Amino acid sequence: MTPPTQPSYAGHRFPPELISYTVWLYYRFPLSLRMVEEMLAFRGIEVSHETIRQWALKFGQEFANIIRRRLPRPGDKWHLDEVEIKIAGKKHWLWRAVDQDGTVLDVLVQSRRDKRAAKRLLRKLLKKQGRAPRVMVTELLWLQSKAA
């Protein structure tokens, strides 16, 4: 097995520190490319959102892996919920899974509401998390969101 290689910043106009900071911002926080562009512009650095997108494609996977490894492990109590939403006038179902600390584990939007959809969400969740929860709550999430 070969060790991971450091990304090459050669040939880029901006210093590696700025590129890595920009890509880290994009992957660490729920920011759009244009928001990152505005944050840099506020600091006097003019970079287009397309350049940031290209950097994210080229260097982003390594940053995403590091950030994912550093996140706290999700709790062992999962809340599952489904909500009816309309997208372009058509009825869809939003399935979501949240742990006891409020961390969103997964979200799935589908046009159908059946047993296959629920199984698909659970399979996806278990595969992504790598372990089963101690407790799974299915009907109390809507009460918690009303109380907040």
C-alpha positions, -999 to +999 in steps of 0.1 A: +000+000+000+014+034-010+013+063+014-011+092+005+005+119-016+003+156-008-016+175-034+006+196-058-001+233-057+024+239-085+011+261-114-014+279-093-014+317-090-023+318-053-002+304-024-010+269-011-021+284+022-048+304+006-060+275-016-061+251+013-079+276+035-105+283+008-112+246+002-113+239+040-139+267+044-160+253+016-160+217+030-161+225+067-191+249+068-223+249+049-212+276+026-219+281-011-191+288-036-203+324-039-203+328-001-167+317+001-159+341-028-175+370-008-156+361+024-123+362+005-133+395-013-140+410+022-104+402+030-092+418-002-086+386-022-103+384-056-111+348-066-140+337-087-164+311-075-155+290-106-118+290-094-130+279-059-151+251-075-120+239-095-099+239-063-126+220-044-127+194-072-089+190-073-080+193-036-113+188-017-114+150-012-085+151+012-100+179+032-134+162+033-117+130+046-098+148+073-129+168+085-150+136+085-125+118+106-124+146+132-162+149+136-176+134+168-192+100+165-230+101+163-250+091+193-265+057+198-301+070+199-316+078+164-348+097+157-363+089+123-389+112+107-408+117+075-423+149+062-445+155+032-432+183+010-440+198-024-413+202-050-425+219-083-461+212-073-455+175-068-458+156-035-425+141-022-414+126+011-385+139+031-370+111+053-344+122+078-324+107+106-311+127+136-291+115+166-299+125+202-275+155+199-293+169+169-267+159+144-283+151+110-272+116+101-289+113+067-316+128+045-335+112+017-361+127-006-384+104-026-416+107-046-430+075-030-439+066+005-437+029+011-418+002+028-391+001+002-383+038+008-380+032+046-358+002+041-336+021+016-331+049+042-322+024+069-298+004+047-281+037+037-279+048+073-265+016+086-239+014+058-228+050+063-227+048+102-211+013+103-230+003+135-266-001+146-282+023+171-290+013+206-325+029+203-345+040+173-373+065+179-398+069+150-427+090+162-414+116+187-393+138+165-422+160+154-430+166+191-395+179+197-395+202+167-428+217+179-415+223+214-384+242+201 
